[in-house]
Amino acid sequence: MNRIFLFGILTFVGFSVVSSKSYSQRNRAQKVYDKVDGAIFSVLTYHKDGSRHAQGSGVVLKSRGWLVTNFHVMGDAKTFKATHYGKKLKLDTLVRADKKNDILIIAIDKSWDPDFYEQIPDIKVADISKVQIGQDIYAIGSPLGYENTITNGIVSGIRPSSDSLRQFIQISAPFSPGSSGGAAVNDKGELVGITTFKESNVQGLYIGFAIPMDQVVNFDIANAKKDLKMERQPDKLFQTGWREYESGHYREALSYLMRARFPGVNEEYFADYLMARCYEGLEKNDSAMLYYQSAISRNPDYADSYMGLYRLHKLSGDMENAMDYKRRAYAIDPSLREREPE
């Protein structure tokens, strides 16, 4: 009887210890996530015609005014944007585009939305010399577009590159396509590295790698590699119009957008789209429809323009055309099914 009672106590104590440890791990992960989430962005890249190229992740180094990601996220795309749950960064000049080391750094225009920028946490860069094999590590990025997903694991090793000129941090925290350029952080929320690539096989073996932060931030800015050219940005009238639109000031936005000048059709289709949204917001639906159609004529692969026509035709009771535009939008961008109400 006593042995049974003692066994029960030991079992209960053992379960309590395991439960306590599990809770502690979850609590630590939550604290890490809360500390760094606001500095991790989704990076969307586009071809010259405005069609989607790829999706990755990026990390804001607030004190430096940089967005850091992988070079391969940009690849041969022509333009890209960085968003955090719908809020956008205005990216300014190219700081470093290093194809060999797979590093891309863009300066951020902090004046674009200073209130938003002020809310971004300033992640501390970890001392790489203190990274130890076996320590906890967390990977945060947007795998398959699922924004700011966190996974945990350990530092499994420090590995040399094939040319032995660089090192990679091997981590067991899993990440998937779309997480490239995301953050690998320690249990203090310090940035250890940038998640960059993984290897796996049919047996389920998974190995992930991150670029150590010392290799990311320690470089000669004056002589930094710039292995790509950024598209010239639209003029200030367009930028101001876009800002007014996002603030819900549709009339003011239209006054700027109509006077804007653009370096090419890559921006003109989006200006037409923004003007359509403004007219839709002002309930001038005939004008909105004309600008949505103009946006489609300039870029037939931009799904949101079709969704605009879907809304307008649905509002007018023309469900046949409404559903046709909706199907065309979903065919271009299936993720709209999750973002748009039926």
C-alpha positions, 0 to 999 in steps of 0.5 A: 500500500505504501509503495503504491502511495509513494509511486503515486506521489512520484508520478504526480511530482514527475508530471508536475515537473514536466508540466512546469517545464512545458509551461515555462518553455511556452511562456518564454516563447511567448515573451520572445515573440512579443518582444520581436514580432513588430520588427519582422515583416513579410516581403513581397516581390513583383515582376516588372509587369506587376505580377507576383514574383515571390514572398519572403521575410525581413527584419527591421534593424530600427537603430540603423534604419535598415530592412534586412532580408536574403538576396534570393528573396529579391532574385530577378524581381523588379520591385518589392514591398515590406508589410506587417499585418497590412502596414507598409514600410517605405523603402528608400535606397539600396545599402547592400545587395550581396548575391554571394553572401545572400544578403540584401539591406535596404534603407527605410524612409522613416519620415513616411509614417513616423508614428508606425516606425516609432512603434517598431521594436529595436531588436538588439543584435546578439554577440555571436561569440557567445552563441553556444551549441545547444542553446535555445533558438527561435525562428520567426518569419512568414512561411507560405505567407502565414505572417510571423509564425514562430517555431523553436529549437536549438543551435545544432552547430556552427558550419563553414560554407563550401568555400570556408570563407563564411559560417552558418548557424545550424538550427533545429527550429523549422522554417519553410519557404517564405521564411527566408530573410526572417529572424533567428533569435535567442531566448532574450529576443536578441537577433542571432541570425537571418534564416536563409535556407534548409535541407531535408529529405524523404526520411524527414531529416530537417536541417535549417541554417541562418546567416550570423548577424556579424556577417550581415552588419559588419561591412564597409558601407562605402564599398558595399556590393550592389548586385542589383538595381532598384527601380526608380521610385514614383514621384512625391505626388504619388507617394503623398497621394498614396498616404492620403488614400491610406488615411481615408482622405480620398478627395485629397488623395485624388488631387495628388494622384491625378498630377503624379508622374511615373517612370513606367507602367509598373506604377501607372496601373497601381495609381489607377487602382488607388484612384479607383479605390478613392472613387469607390470610397466616395461612392462614385462608382462609375468613375471607380469602375473606369479606373479599375478597368484602366488598371487591368488594361495596364496590368491584367495580373493584379487580382485586387483590381478584379476584386474591385469590379466584383464589389461594384457589380455586386453592389449594382445587382449584376451578380453574373459579372460580379462572380466572373470578376471574383473567379478571375481574381481568385485564379490570379491570387488564391490567397484572396479566398482567405482575405475576402468575405464572401 
